[in-house]
């Protein structure tokens, strides 16, 4: 199964994350199918960069967002399949 999840980058005491599409069996730091954007929890404003159209494409193809990425996608206005 394909997942939309966070890949940790950054340095000690300043975590940053990439929002990526990966096979669920792949390690967190492993091979990526597609990079959708980034998330920096330490910044006050403009902390999420996301390709909304690509995220919606992967969700329509059956990719499952993880618990960490679901609120980020909702905050950016990504439409989930089957929701109104």
N, C-alpha and C positions, 0 to 999 in steps of 0.2 A: 504494500500500500504506500502511496505517496503522501508525505506530510509537508505542511507549511510550518516551519519552526524557526527558532532563533539559534544562530551560530555565534558563539561568544568570540569577540575580538577585544581590542583595547589593551590596557595595561592594568597592573595591580592598583587597586583603589579607584579605578576609573573604568568600569566595564562599558563596553559598547557591544551592540549585537547587529548581525546582518540577518535580515528576514530572507530565508532561502526555502527552496523546494528540494526535498531529499527523499529518497526511499527510507522507510522507517527502520530498515535493518542496517543502514549506514550509520557509522559513528558520528557524533555531533560535529567533529572537526573534519569529517571525511568528505567524499566527493559530493558535489552539488549539481543538481540538474539545472537550476536557474536561480540567479540572485534577484530578488524582488525589491530590495531596498535596505534601509538601515534604521536602527533605533538607538538613541543615546539617552538613557534615563537620567543622566546627570545634568543635562541642559534644561533650562526653564522653558524656552520657546523653540519652535521648529525642531523638535527632537525626533520627528518621524519623517523619513523620506520613503515613499512607497510608490511603486508602479501599480496603480489601482486596476488598470485594464488587464495586466498580466495576472494579478492576484485573482480577479474574477474569472479569467480563463481557466486557471488551475483548479479553482473551486468547482467550476462547471464540469471539469473532467474527472472529478471525484476526489481531489486532494482534500485531506482532512487537516484543519488547523489545530495546533496544540493548544493547551489551556493558556499558555503564555502569549500566543499570537492572536487568539480570537479577540480579546479586547482592543488590541492595536488595530486590527483590521476594521472592527466596528467603529472605532474612533475616526478612522480615515474615510468612512462612508462606503466601504466595500459591500456590495450586495451579495448576500449568501443565496445560493440556489434554493428554491422552495420557500423563501421568506417574502413577505409582501412589503 
